[in-house]
């Protein structure tokens, strides 16, 4: 959701006015943070451990890399630079300083790579754990729904797409 919102916010950027990029930056950085957190949870991290990291993308990246996430060197270096330069804080609390942060296209490319790699990790995990796949229910499929976990009732297809 934050990823999609970041791309929608890109349409509001006005050349020469870095303040107009502040919403996109905040959304993109939050997307990276949430994707790294999701990866850590997938690999067995606890909510308490992740919460202790605050908004430190560098620490999240280090743990995710340790857990097996492989990003391109340039992308990993960018996440580390974002953390080092405290871009999250600049985007959130000091947008007047946005002239000193990474370029929007680099930020979007980083967001896309992290989201893509984390999404693929989830798909691979689901593919290797057959019980994680919801059983097909012919009656529900006629209504555009699939059966969820036992006792949970059917889930709409749109909730699976999110």
N, C-alpha and C positions, 0 to 999 in steps of 0.2 A: 503494500500500500504506500509506504513512504517513497519507495522507488518510483512508482507511477506518479505520485504527487510531485516528485522532484522534476520529472520530465515535463509535467504540465506547467510547473512554475518557470521552466526555461523560457516559455513564451512571453513572460512578463519582463524579462531582462531588457533593459535599455542600454545601448552602447554608450560608454562614457559615464555611466552612473552605477558604481559598484554596489550601492545600497539596494538596488533592485534585484541583485543576485543573492541577497541574504536569505530569503526563504528557501531558494533552491539549495544553497549550501547546507543549511540546517537540516533540511529533509534528506539530502544525500548522505550527510554524515550520520544521521540517525539510522538510515537504512543500512549503512556499513556496520554500525554498532550492533543493530538487531540481528543482522545476518551472522556476524561473528559469534554473538551470544547463542543463536540457534544452533550453530555448528558445535559449540562447546557443550550444549545440552545434549545434542545428538551423540556426542562422544563420551557422555557420562558426567559432564560437569553439573554441579548443583546450582540452584538459583542463588543460594547464599554466597557461594564462591564468586559467581558472576556479579552479584550486587556489590560485593566488596571492591570490584574493579572500578566502580564509578563509570565515568565516561572515557576512561583511558583506552583508546583504540590500540595503542602500542602493546599494552599488557594483554588485551584480548587477542591480538594478532599473534603474540608470542605463544600463548597457550594453545591457540587454534593450530598454529604451525607444529607445535609439539605433538598435538593430537592427530596430525596427518594432513591438514589443509595445505595445499601447495598452490601458491600464487606466483605469477611471473615476478621476477626480481624487481622490475620497475614498479609494479603495483605494490608489492610489499614495502619497498622503499618509500613510496608515496604515503602509504598508511602510517609508516613510522614518522615521516616528516610532518604529517598532519597532527599526529600526537605530540611530537616535539615542539611544534610551533603553536600548539594549543588552538588550532583552527576552530574546534568546536566552540570554545569559549568566545573567540572573536565573532563567530557567526551568531552566537546567541546573545552575547552581552555587549559587544563592541563593534557593531557593523560598520562604524565609521573607519575602522582599520582594515576593511576588506581589500584594500589595494595591496596589502602585503601578503596575501595568502595564495594558495595554488590556483591555477587557471580552472575555470568552470569545466572545460572539456576534459581535463585530466581528472577532475573530481568525479565527473559522470562516468568516465572510463573505469576508474577504480571501483565505483559503486556497482557497475555492470559486471565486472569480473568477479567481485566478491559474491554478489547475488547469484551469478551463474554457477560458480563452483560449489557454493553451499547448497543450492537447489539440486545439483547433480549428486552431491553426497547424500541428500535425503532420498533421492530416487534409487540410488544404489543400495542404500540401507533397507528400503522397503522391498526391493527386489530380492534381497537375500534373506528376508524374514517373512515367509509366506503367511504367517498368522497375522501380520500387520496389515495385510490387504483385506479390505472389506469384502465379505462374500456377496456374490451376485444374487440378486433377488428379482426374478422375472416379473413379478407383480409390481414391484416398485419401479423397475426400469421403464415400464409403460407410462409411468407418471413423471419420468425424468429424474428418478431418484435411485440411489443404491442403498443397500442395507448397510448399517453401521455395525459396530461391535455388538455382541449379544446383549440384549436388554436395553440398548441405547435407542432403538427405533431407527427408522431410515433417515439418512442425511440428504439434503438437497444437493444436486449436482453443483450448483453455484457455490455451496460452502466448501466443496472439495477443490474447486478451482482457485480458491484464495490462497 
